[in-house]
Every structure is written in C-alpha cells, then in structure tokens.
Amino acid sequence: MSIIFETNRFKHYGLVSFLRQMHCSVVQFKLLRFLLAHTQAHLCPDTIAGALDITRTLLSQEIGPLIVLGVVSEQSYSEIITYSLTTDPIIRNYISELSNLDACETANIRKELFEEVDMH
C-alpha cells in the first residue's frame, strides 16, 4: 500500500502542489470536483450549495478566494450571479486532473492535503 501511495503522490505532484499553493480547503476541493463535472455550465449559488450540501453563506466564503485566484469565474446576468470554472488553460490544466482521479487516488490526495500528520 505504501508503494502505491508514493507512486500516486509522485504522479499527482503538480496537482497537489497547486492545491496546496492555493490553500485549498475540503469544501473548495469538493467544489472544484463538482465544477469539473459541469465544465460548460454557469451554475447559480443555490444549485452549487445544494449539490455540496452546504449553506449558501459557506459557499460564498469558500468560493471567494477561488474567484480572487482566478480558478472560478463569477458572471452576472440581470442580477443573477453564476459561477463556472476559469477558461485560463494553465489553471484548467492543473485542476482538470481532479476529474480523472479514481476513488483511491482521490482519497490519497484528500489525505495528503487535509489530514494532519502526527510527527511524534
């Protein structure tokens, strides 16, 4: 198991580094995976919050930094706000890897990003 984890860590080093650089939270990780499943969509906050089973307030807090970083785009259509993934090809290249992960790889990356390592 350790060898597989180390291989996957190396295989997804660029993705993990990118997510760490942007200080990706658990909610943001889920949000990116959700938006990657709907790459051409412009989704309203209620749709996203409902799909992620979070409040709209939490969504606003979590999506804000992604907008500032240019990972997520915010559009306004006649007072209706929608969100979508950036069209920036460099950023999309990094995050598109999230959509190709199997369940084991996803779990390993989540573990590496979000679980504290006990150094004792």
Backbone hydrogen bonds, N-H to C=O, Kabsch-Sander energy under -0.5 kcal/mol:
donor,donor_aa,acceptor,acceptor_aa,energy
5,F,1,M,-2.4
6,E,2,S,-2.5
7,T,3,I,-2.3
8,N,4,I,-2.6
9,R,5,F,-2.5
10,F,6,E,-2.1
11,K,7,T,-2.7
12,H,8,N,-2.2
13,Y,10,F,-1.4
16,V,12,H,-2.7
17,S,13,Y,-2.8
18,F,14,G,-2.3
19,L,15,L,-2.7
20,R,16,V,-2.4
21,Q,17,S,-2.6
22,M,18,F,-1.7
23,H,20,R,-1.7
24,C,19,L,-2.6
29,F,25,S,-2.4
30,K,26,V,-2.2
31,L,27,V,-2.7
32,L,28,Q,-2.8
33,R,29,F,-2.0
34,F,30,K,-2.3
35,L,31,L,-2.8
36,L,32,L,-2.3
37,A,33,R,-1.1
37,A,34,F,-0.5
38,H,35,L,-1.0
39,T,36,L,-0.7
41,A,38,H,-1.5
43,L,41,A,-0.6
43,L,83,Y,-2.8
48,I,44,C,-2.0
49,A,45,P,-3.1
50,G,46,D,-2.3
51,A,47,T,-2.2
52,L,48,I,-2.2
53,D,49,A,-0.7
53,D,50,G,-0.5
54,I,49,A,-2.4
59,L,55,T,-2.2
60,S,56,R,-2.3
61,Q,57,T,-2.0
62,E,58,L,-2.4
63,I,59,L,-2.9
64,G,60,S,-1.5
66,L,62,E,-0.6
67,I,63,I,-1.9
68,V,64,G,-2.3
69,L,65,P,-2.3
70,G,67,I,-0.9
71,V,66,L,-2.2
72,V,66,L,-1.7
73,S,84,S,-3.4
75,Q,82,T,-2.8
77,Y,80,I,-3.2
78,S,76,S,-0.5
80,I,77,Y,-1.7
81,I,79,E,-0.6
82,T,75,Q,-2.7
83,Y,43,L,-2.7
84,S,73,S,-1.9
86,T,71,V,-2.3
92,R,88,D,-2.6
93,N,89,P,-1.7
94,Y,90,I,-1.5
95,I,91,I,-2.4
96,S,92,R,-2.4
97,E,93,N,-0.5
97,E,94,Y,-1.0
98,L,95,I,-1.6
99,S,96,S,-1.1
100,N,97,E,-1.1
101,L,98,L,-1.0
106,T,102,D,-2.7
107,A,103,A,-2.3
108,N,104,C,-2.4
109,I,105,E,-2.5
110,R,106,T,-2.7
111,K,107,A,-2.5
112,E,108,N,-2.5
113,L,109,I,-2.5
114,F,110,R,-2.9
115,E,111,K,-1.7
119,M,117,V,-0.7
